[in-house]
């Protein structure tokens, strides 16, 4: 099986490095939604994209690429100050009236995330044979399909409003309102023209670095004017009046809203498209260098692969009357590892016994009229239980002698009950530290149960994470001190 895998890897690597290239890319710059407002102003925002690319090279210079990327688009819209709007609606008594809004401030921030699939033709200049690692110019052009994942807006508005009843010929005024609102708005599928150009630098191990500029421009209209209508069958406006209980005012997205234009209503915009321009960096691997592609023929490459397969099958270790040299080395290493473990365990056993004697002697001096053995047991059981490497929770030979001494004290005082807590340092997420601390405590609990401590005497085993450090988490040595398991004896 080993030889089969070796052969397969050799064959696949021979194909992959010749024509296939994979890369990770990131781009940043002006990344926005383009549209023209019938009222107000629009400004662009900062964004970018992140993703991966696959390229198939037909030769040294031409390739076809595709991939997956996530793109962020930001934009901002504002209305003139002041801006008046009105439309017909009904009140809670089903009476028709004209809703009027006098807007003194209206700012809307729009954020859109798209899942994009590019299909691009890629060209690179040819490197000279005498200097195959010379930087090369590249250019790419094609299209991208953009699928909106999320489109959200956040609006901040100040306005006053009133209701005009024609049959009364009276206008009811209401106090000024300052309101913020965030919600989703609707966008459709996007088709973008895309182009890149820049420089390529060859790196070691068939790797390359691409850096340049990119430009994406939406070709189709992704605007979706809302069809949501109120009880009077009128389209929504930026300041919305919800006429049915409970009555409330809403801030609707400007891209999906209408405004009054004389006796008619008009959409704020009719065409929306994504657009981005910025710098891009791409780390690529998998394509052979120009020299290897232009100077190596197919015949020698196949011969080299056959030679490699032959060596992987034919080369056998030298025989030896007492086994192979590798087997002897492996056995010697195993014996050395066992000796080191034995030595570590013996060192820990002596340290644990010495600490027990020290705790007993201290308790004898400090509790002349009390049960010094019990006090020594309390002090030793509640000491921190050894050190752990980061993310380690399995018990080691250094842990066991100290746990054994604690078990002896627990057997000596069978009324003692304990809590077991696992601790970590401040590195890692809340969830990871919770899991590691809990695993450390559970391993110690399992060891106590396996060595005769009744489970009713273990009141709990959980994680304290990094909430109770012994020393400040200011360096690696202190963090290792905080990787521990601690007993708390129930009084």
FENZI-V144675 format. One record per residue. N is the residue number from 1. RES is the residue in one small letter. PHI is phi in whole degrees, -180 to 180 (* if undefined). OMEGA is omega in radians with two decimals (NA if undefined). NEAR is the number of other C-alpha atoms within 12 Angstrom. Layout:
{{N;RES;PHI;OMEGA;NEAR} {N;RES;PHI;OMEGA;NEAR}}
//
This chain:
{{1;x;*;-3.14;9} {2;x;-61;-3.11;11} {3;x;-69;3.12;18} {4;x;-64;3.13;15} {5;x;-64;3.12;14} {6;x;-60;3.13;20} {7;x;-63;-3.12;23} {8;x;-63;3.13;20} {9;x;-63;3.12;19} {10;x;-62;-3.13;24} {11;x;-66;-3.11;22} {12;x;-66;3.14;17} {13;x;-66;3.09;22} {14;x;-64;3.12;27} {15;x;-78;-2.99;23} {16;x;-63;-3.07;23} {17;x;-75;-3.10;29} {18;x;-79;-2.97;31} {19;x;-130;-2.99;30} {20;x;-107;-3.14;31} {21;x;-135;3.09;35} {22;x;-117;-3.10;30} {23;x;-152;3.00;30} {24;x;-111;-3.03;27} {25;x;-134;3.03;31} {26;x;-144;3.11;31} {27;x;-137;-3.13;34} {28;x;-143;3.10;28} {29;x;162;3.06;27} {30;x;-76;-3.08;31} {31;x;-138;-2.90;37} {32;x;-146;2.97;39} {33;x;-99;3.13;43} {34;x;-98;3.06;35} {35;x;-165;3.11;30} {36;x;-117;-3.13;25} {37;x;-87;3.02;27} {38;x;-71;3.05;25} {39;x;-139;3.10;28} {40;x;97;-3.08;27} {41;x;-129;3.09;23} {42;x;-124;3.08;30} {43;x;-129;-3.08;25} {44;x;-81;3.13;27} {45;x;-130;-3.13;28} {46;x;-95;3.12;27} {47;x;-164;-3.14;31} {48;x;166;3.14;37} {49;x;-146;-3.13;40} {50;x;-146;-3.12;26} {51;x;-179;-3.13;28} {52;x;-132;-3.07;28} {53;x;-134;2.99;32} {54;x;-118;3.10;33} {55;x;-125;3.01;35} {56;x;-110;-3.12;30} {57;x;-91;3.05;28} {58;x;-77;3.03;20} {59;x;-154;-3.06;23} {60;x;-65;-2.99;31} {61;x;-110;-3.00;29} {62;x;-112;-3.14;23} {63;x;-149;3.02;29} {64;x;-118;-3.04;29} {65;x;-130;3.00;30} {66;x;-148;-3.13;29} {67;x;166;3.13;27} {68;x;-138;3.10;27} {69;x;-152;3.05;30} {70;x;-109;-3.08;31} {71;x;-121;3.13;42} {72;x;-115;3.11;38} {73;x;-121;3.14;40} {74;x;-128;3.08;34} {75;x;-150;3.13;37} {76;x;-139;3.10;35} {77;x;-125;3.09;38} {78;x;-141;3.13;35} {79;x;-102;3.10;32} {80;x;-63;-3.10;21} {81;x;-114;-0.18;18} {82;x;-84;3.09;19} {83;x;-131;-3.12;27} {84;x;-107;3.13;29} {85;x;-140;3.09;37} {86;x;-154;3.08;35} {87;x;-165;-3.13;37} {88;x;-82;3.10;36} {89;x;-150;3.09;32} {90;x;-129;3.13;26} {91;x;-92;-3.07;26} {92;x;-68;3.10;17} {93;x;-97;-3.12;12} {94;x;61;3.11;13} {95;x;-101;-3.12;21} {96;x;-72;3.07;21} {97;x;-150;3.09;29} {98;x;-100;3.09;31} {99;x;-86;-3.14;34} {100;x;-120;3.12;31} {101;x;-127;3.05;38} {102;x;-111;-2.99;29} {103;x;-95;3.12;31} {104;x;-100;3.07;24} {105;x;-153;3.07;28} {106;x;-151;3.10;38} {107;x;-128;-3.12;35} {108;x;-126;3.07;34} {109;x;-101;-3.11;35} {110;x;-115;-3.14;41} {111;x;-132;-3.11;37} {112;x;-129;3.04;41} {113;x;-114;-3.14;31} {114;x;-120;2.97;38} {115;x;-95;-2.99;28} {116;x;-116;3.10;35} {117;x;-120;3.14;32} {118;x;-88;2.96;37} {119;x;-132;-2.94;29} {120;x;-132;2.92;28} {121;x;-93;-3.00;28} {122;x;-122;3.12;33} {123;x;-130;3.02;30} {124;x;-129;3.05;28} {125;x;-68;-3.09;25} {126;x;-85;3.12;25} {127;x;-79;3.10;25} {128;x;-65;-3.10;16} {129;x;-62;-3.10;15} {130;x;-78;3.13;12} {131;x;-145;-3.06;14} {132;x;-66;-3.13;24} {133;x;-95;3.11;24} {134;x;-65;3.10;21} {135;x;-55;-3.06;23} {136;x;-126;3.08;29} {137;x;-82;3.06;24} {138;x;-134;3.06;30} {139;x;-147;3.13;29} {140;x;-145;3.12;34} {141;x;-150;3.14;27} {142;x;170;-3.12;27} {143;x;-130;3.02;29} {144;x;-130;3.02;36} {145;x;-101;-3.11;33} {146;x;-108;3.13;39} {147;x;-110;-3.13;28} {148;x;-62;3.05;30} {149;x;-91;3.11;24} {150;x;-150;3.06;24} {151;x;-136;-3.06;33} {152;x;-128;3.06;31} {153;x;-130;3.02;31} {154;x;-132;-3.04;29} {155;x;-115;3.05;31} {156;x;-123;-3.04;31} {157;x;-139;2.96;37} {158;x;-120;-3.10;27} {159;x;-161;2.95;34} {160;x;-119;-3.09;28} {161;x;-145;-3.13;30} {162;x;-152;3.10;31} {163;x;-125;-3.12;31} {164;x;-106;3.11;26} {165;x;-106;-3.05;21} {166;x;-66;-3.08;15} {167;x;-69;3.07;11} {168;x;-97;-3.01;13} {169;x;53;-3.10;11} {170;x;-138;-3.13;13} {171;x;-111;3.13;17} {172;x;-93;-3.12;19} {173;x;-93;3.12;19} {174;x;-124;-3.10;16} {175;x;-62;3.10;14} {176;x;-64;-3.06;17} {177;x;-127;2.95;25} {178;x;-115;-2.99;22} {179;x;-141;3.01;25} {180;x;-124;3.14;24} {181;x;-154;3.07;26} {182;x;-127;3.13;22} {183;x;-167;3.13;22} {184;x;-98;2.97;25} {185;x;-133;-2.97;30} {186;x;-100;2.99;30} {187;x;-136;-3.13;33} {188;x;-102;3.12;27} {189;x;-64;-3.09;27} {190;x;-113;2.98;35} {191;x;-119;-3.05;30} {192;x;-119;2.90;31} {193;x;-80;-3.03;30} {194;x;-135;3.11;33} {195;x;-147;3.06;31} {196;x;-139;2.97;34} {197;x;-155;-3.08;29} {198;x;173;-3.08;27} {199;x;-122;3.10;26} {200;x;-120;3.08;32} {201;x;-117;3.11;29} {202;x;-76;3.08;29} {203;x;-117;-3.14;21} {204;x;-72;3.03;15} {205;x;58;3.10;14} {206;x;58;3.10;30} {207;x;-108;-3.13;26} {208;x;-150;3.08;31} {209;x;-119;3.08;31} {210;x;-110;3.06;34} {211;x;-143;-3.12;30} {212;x;-178;3.13;29} {213;x;-119;3.12;28} {214;x;-135;3.13;35} {215;x;-144;3.08;33} {216;x;-121;-3.14;40} {217;x;-137;-3.13;30} {218;x;-70;-3.11;32} {219;x;-93;-3.07;22} {220;x;-116;3.14;26} {221;x;-87;3.13;24} {222;x;-100;-3.14;33} {223;x;-70;3.06;32} {224;x;-127;3.09;27} {225;x;-66;-3.06;29} {226;x;-67;3.05;27} {227;x;-100;3.14;16} {228;x;-66;-3.11;19} {229;x;-131;3.10;22} {230;x;-90;-3.02;21} {231;x;-66;3.12;21} {232;x;-96;3.10;21} {233;x;62;3.08;13} {234;x;-105;3.14;26} {235;x;-69;-3.04;31} {236;x;-78;3.08;38} {237;x;-117;-3.07;39} {238;x;-63;3.01;41} {239;x;-101;-3.04;43} {240;x;-99;3.08;34} {241;x;-109;3.10;37} {242;x;-89;-2.95;25} {243;x;-82;-3.12;27} {244;x;-97;-3.05;17} {245;x;-61;-0.10;13} {246;x;-78;-3.12;10} {247;x;-65;3.11;14} {248;x;-157;3.07;16} {249;x;-103;3.13;28} {250;x;-126;3.04;25} {251;x;-104;-3.10;37} {252;x;-94;-3.12;39} {253;x;-65;-3.07;45} {254;x;-65;-3.12;51} {255;x;-70;-3.13;47} {256;x;-111;-3.02;35} {257;x;-121;-3.14;35} {258;x;-121;3.05;34} {259;x;-143;-3.14;37} {260;x;-72;3.07;29} {261;x;-136;-3.00;17} {262;x;70;3.12;11} {263;x;-92;-3.09;11} {264;x;-116;3.00;15} {265;x;-114;-3.06;20} {266;x;-139;3.10;27} {267;x;-69;3.09;29} {268;x;-62;3.09;37} {269;x;-154;-3.12;31} {270;x;-117;3.14;24} {271;x;-137;3.09;26} {272;x;-131;3.13;33} {273;x;-148;3.06;36} {274;x;-78;3.06;49} {275;x;-151;3.14;43} {276;x;-147;3.02;37} {277;x;-144;-3.09;33} {278;x;-180;-3.14;29} {279;x;-105;-3.12;28} {280;x;-134;3.08;31} {281;x;-130;-3.08;30} {282;x;-136;3.03;33} {283;x;-104;-3.02;28} {284;x;-121;3.07;31} {285;x;-149;3.02;32} {286;x;120;-3.10;31} {287;x;-98;3.12;38} {288;x;-68;3.06;34} {289;x;-70;-3.12;36} {290;x;-57;-3.10;33} {291;x;-62;-3.11;23} {292;x;-67;-3.12;23} {293;x;-76;-3.03;27} {294;x;-93;-3.06;20} {295;x;-104;-3.10;16} {296;x;-98;3.12;17} {297;x;-88;-3.12;14} {298;x;-66;-3.08;16} {299;x;-61;3.12;11} {300;x;-59;3.13;13} {301;x;-64;3.12;21} {302;x;-65;3.12;17} {303;x;-64;3.12;16} {304;x;-64;3.12;19} {305;x;-65;3.12;24} {306;x;-64;3.12;21} {307;x;-63;3.14;17} {308;x;-64;3.14;23} {309;x;-65;-3.13;23} {310;x;-65;3.14;18} {311;x;-64;-3.11;15} {312;x;-67;-3.11;22} {313;x;-94;-2.96;18} {314;x;-87;-3.05;12} {315;x;-72;3.14;12} {316;x;-120;3.11;13} {317;x;-67;3.13;13} {318;x;-64;-3.13;13} {319;x;-74;-3.11;12} {320;x;-151;-3.10;11} {321;x;-59;-3.13;9} {322;x;-112;-3.12;12} {323;x;106;-3.11;14} {324;x;-74;3.10;15} {325;x;-61;3.12;16} {326;x;-62;3.14;16} {327;x;-65;3.12;17} {328;x;-64;3.11;17} {329;x;-62;-3.12;14} {330;x;-64;3.12;14} {331;x;-65;3.12;16} {332;x;-66;3.12;14} {333;x;-64;3.13;14} {334;x;-63;-3.14;14} {335;x;-64;3.11;14} {336;x;-64;3.13;14} {337;x;-63;3.11;14} {338;x;-64;3.13;15} {339;x;-65;3.12;14} {340;x;-66;3.10;16} {341;x;-63;3.12;17} {342;x;-62;3.14;17} {343;x;-65;3.12;16} {344;x;-62;-3.13;20} {345;x;-65;-3.14;22} {346;x;-67;3.10;20} {347;x;-61;3.13;20} {348;x;-66;3.14;27} {349;x;-62;3.14;23} {350;x;-65;3.13;19} {351;x;-65;3.13;21} {352;x;-66;3.14;30} {353;x;-63;3.14;22} {354;x;-66;-3.14;18} {355;x;-69;3.09;24} {356;x;-62;3.13;31} {357;x;-61;-3.14;20} {358;x;-65;-3.14;19} {359;x;-65;3.14;29} {360;x;-64;-3.12;26} {361;x;-65;3.11;20} {362;x;-64;3.14;20} {363;x;-67;3.12;24} {364;x;-63;-3.13;20} {365;x;-73;-2.99;17} {366;x;-90;3.12;16} {367;x;-128;-3.06;17} {368;x;-65;-3.08;14} {369;x;-107;-3.09;11} {370;x;-120;3.12;13} {371;x;-85;-3.05;17} {372;x;-67;3.12;20} {373;x;-66;3.12;30} {374;x;-65;3.12;26} {375;x;-65;3.09;28} {376;x;-63;3.11;32} {377;x;-63;3.11;36} {378;x;-60;-3.11;31} {379;x;-63;-3.07;27} {380;x;-75;-3.11;36} {381;x;-61;-3.05;38} {382;x;-90;3.03;31} {383;x;-69;3.09;28} {384;x;-70;-2.97;28} {385;x;-97;3.01;37} {386;x;81;-3.09;34} {387;x;-109;3.10;34} {388;x;-129;2.95;33} {389;x;-73;3.14;24} {390;x;-62;-3.12;27} {391;x;72;3.14;29} {392;x;-84;3.05;28} {393;x;-138;3.10;30} {394;x;-71;3.11;29} {395;x;-75;-3.14;28} {396;x;-117;3.11;25} {397;x;-57;3.12;25} {398;x;-73;-3.11;27} {399;x;-78;-2.91;32} {400;x;-63;-3.13;30} {401;x;-60;3.12;29} {402;x;-69;3.07;39} {403;x;-66;3.12;40} {404;x;-62;3.12;30} {405;x;-66;3.10;34} {406;x;-65;3.11;40} {407;x;-63;3.11;33} {408;x;-63;3.10;26} {409;x;-66;3.12;30} {410;x;-65;3.07;33} {411;x;-70;3.13;22} {412;x;-71;-3.14;17} {413;x;-124;-3.03;23} {414;x;-68;3.09;21} {415;x;-83;-3.13;18} {416;x;-74;3.04;30} {417;x;-124;-2.98;27} {418;x;-132;2.86;34} {419;x;-105;3.13;29} {420;x;-121;-3.11;38} {421;x;-125;3.03;40} {422;x;-96;-3.09;45} {423;x;-119;3.09;46} {424;x;-132;3.00;48} {425;x;-92;-3.06;41} {426;x;-88;3.12;33} {427;x;-76;3.10;26} {428;x;94;-3.12;18} {429;x;-80;3.09;15} {430;x;-56;-3.08;18} {431;x;-67;-3.13;17} {432;x;-64;-3.14;23} {433;x;-65;3.07;30} {434;x;-62;-3.11;27} {435;x;-68;-3.11;26} {436;x;-64;3.11;36} {437;x;-61;3.13;41} {438;x;-66;3.13;33} {439;x;-64;3.10;32} {440;x;-62;-3.14;42} {441;x;-65;-3.11;39} {442;x;-66;3.12;28} {443;x;-63;3.11;28} {444;x;-67;3.10;41} {445;x;-59;3.14;36} {446;x;-61;-3.14;22} {447;x;-67;3.11;28} {448;x;-64;3.14;31} {449;x;-63;-3.14;20} {450;x;-68;-3.11;15} {451;x;-111;2.90;20} {452;x;96;3.10;19} {453;x;-81;-3.11;30} {454;x;-67;-3.07;22} {455;x;-64;3.12;19} {456;x;-69;-3.14;17} {457;x;-88;3.08;26} {458;x;-103;-3.00;31} {459;x;-78;3.12;20} {460;x;179;3.08;24} {461;x;-142;-3.06;29} {462;x;-147;-3.03;31} {463;x;-113;2.99;34} {464;x;-103;-3.11;34} {465;x;53;-3.12;34} {466;x;-109;-3.03;35} {467;x;-81;-3.10;23} {468;x;-134;-3.14;24} {469;x;-70;3.04;25} {470;x;-73;3.14;24} {471;x;-135;3.14;21} {472;x;-61;3.14;19} {473;x;-81;-3.05;21} {474;x;-102;3.11;16} {475;x;-155;-3.07;14} {476;x;-64;-3.12;18} {477;x;-66;3.11;18} {478;x;-65;3.14;23} {479;x;-63;3.12;28} {480;x;-66;3.08;29} {481;x;-63;-3.12;30} {482;x;-79;3.03;37} {483;x;-80;-2.99;42} {484;x;-158;2.97;45} {485;x;-123;-3.06;48} {486;x;-124;3.03;43} {487;x;-95;2.97;40} {488;x;-126;-3.12;29} {489;x;-84;3.11;30} {490;x;-71;-3.10;17} {491;x;-87;NA;9}}
//
